[in-house]
Amino acid sequence: VRMNQIDKKKSAVVTGGAQGIGLAISERFLVSGASVCLWDRDEKMVNKTASSLASKGRVETAVIDVTDLESVKNAVRPTDDPGWGLKLNRESLNLIRPYIV
């Protein structure tokens, strides 16, 4: 899927989404019409970033350390809800789904 052709019903989880490349990717998804869930381990930074992006579209956050399985489990559950409509990064979620109890 080309980023400028994203369906407005799509959503993306962006790891490291609070700054740097993750922030740039999140901005691009939002401009393209997608919703984003920013995953980052810096709670203050991810909340600040979400606030700054909120005018561009739907932004959710999860404070997560991707090296900690429990942290990943807790972050995946809300974004895997059918109401969230996660379509992008589905393959990545399928890789960790077997480990979620």
C-alpha positions as CSV (number, residue, x, y, z in Angstrom):
1,V,0.0,0.0,0.0
2,R,1.4,3.3,-1.0
3,M,1.2,5.8,1.9
4,N,-0.6,8.4,-0.1
5,Q,-3.3,5.8,-1.0
6,I,-4.3,4.7,2.5
7,D,-8.0,4.0,3.1
8,K,-9.4,6.3,5.8
9,K,-10.6,3.2,7.7
10,K,-7.1,2.0,8.2
11,S,-5.1,2.3,11.4
12,A,-1.4,1.9,12.1
13,V,0.6,1.0,15.2
14,V,3.9,3.0,15.1
15,T,6.6,1.9,17.5
16,G,8.8,4.7,18.6
17,G,6.1,7.0,17.5
18,A,6.9,9.9,19.9
19,Q,9.8,11.3,18.0
20,G,12.2,10.9,15.1
21,I,11.4,8.5,12.3
22,G,8.4,7.1,14.2
23,L,6.9,10.6,14.5
24,A,7.5,11.3,10.8
25,I,5.8,8.0,9.9
26,S,2.9,8.9,12.1
27,E,2.5,12.3,10.6
28,R,2.5,10.8,7.1
29,F,-0.1,8.2,8.0
30,L,-2.3,10.9,9.5
31,V,-2.0,13.1,6.4
32,S,-2.9,10.1,4.3
33,G,-6.1,9.6,6.3
34,A,-5.2,6.7,8.6
35,S,-5.5,6.7,12.4
36,V,-2.4,6.0,14.4
37,C,-1.6,4.4,17.8
38,L,1.8,5.7,19.0
39,W,3.8,3.1,20.9
40,D,6.6,4.5,22.9
41,R,8.3,3.9,26.3
42,D,8.5,7.6,27.1
43,E,5.1,8.5,28.6
44,K,5.6,12.2,28.8
45,M,6.9,12.4,25.2
46,V,4.3,10.2,23.7
47,N,1.5,12.2,25.3
48,K,3.0,15.5,24.2
49,T,3.4,14.1,20.6
50,A,-0.2,12.8,20.6
51,S,-1.4,16.2,21.6
52,S,0.5,17.9,18.9
53,L,-0.8,15.5,16.3
54,A,-4.5,15.4,17.4
55,S,-5.6,18.1,15.0
56,K,-4.4,15.9,12.1
57,G,-6.6,12.8,12.9
58,R,-7.3,10.0,15.4
59,V,-4.3,9.4,17.6
60,E,-4.1,6.9,20.4
61,T,-1.1,6.1,22.6
62,A,0.4,3.2,24.5
63,V,3.3,3.4,26.9
64,I,5.3,0.3,26.0
65,D,8.7,-1.2,26.1
66,V,8.8,-3.6,23.1
67,T,11.4,-5.7,24.9
68,D,9.0,-6.5,27.7
69,L,6.4,-9.2,26.7
70,E,3.8,-8.0,29.3
71,S,4.1,-4.5,28.1
72,V,3.5,-5.7,24.5
73,K,0.5,-7.8,25.6
74,N,-1.1,-4.8,27.3
75,A,-0.5,-2.5,24.3
76,V,-1.8,-5.0,21.8
77,R,-5.2,-5.7,23.4
78,P,-6.7,-2.3,22.8
79,T,-5.4,-2.0,19.3
80,D,-6.6,-5.5,18.3
81,D,-10.2,-4.5,19.2
82,P,-12.4,-4.6,16.1
83,G,-13.6,-1.1,16.9
84,W,-10.0,0.2,16.4
85,G,-10.0,-1.3,12.9
86,L,-6.3,-2.2,12.8
87,K,-5.4,-3.2,9.3
88,L,-1.8,-2.0,8.8
89,N,0.9,-3.8,10.6
90,R,-1.4,-6.9,10.9
91,E,1.5,-9.2,10.0
92,S,3.5,-7.8,12.9
93,L,0.6,-8.3,15.3
94,N,0.2,-11.9,14.0
95,L,3.8,-12.6,14.9
96,I,3.2,-11.7,18.6
97,R,-0.4,-12.9,18.9
98,P,0.5,-16.5,19.8
99,Y,2.3,-15.1,22.9
100,I,-0.8,-13.2,24.1
101,V,-2.8,-15.1,26.7
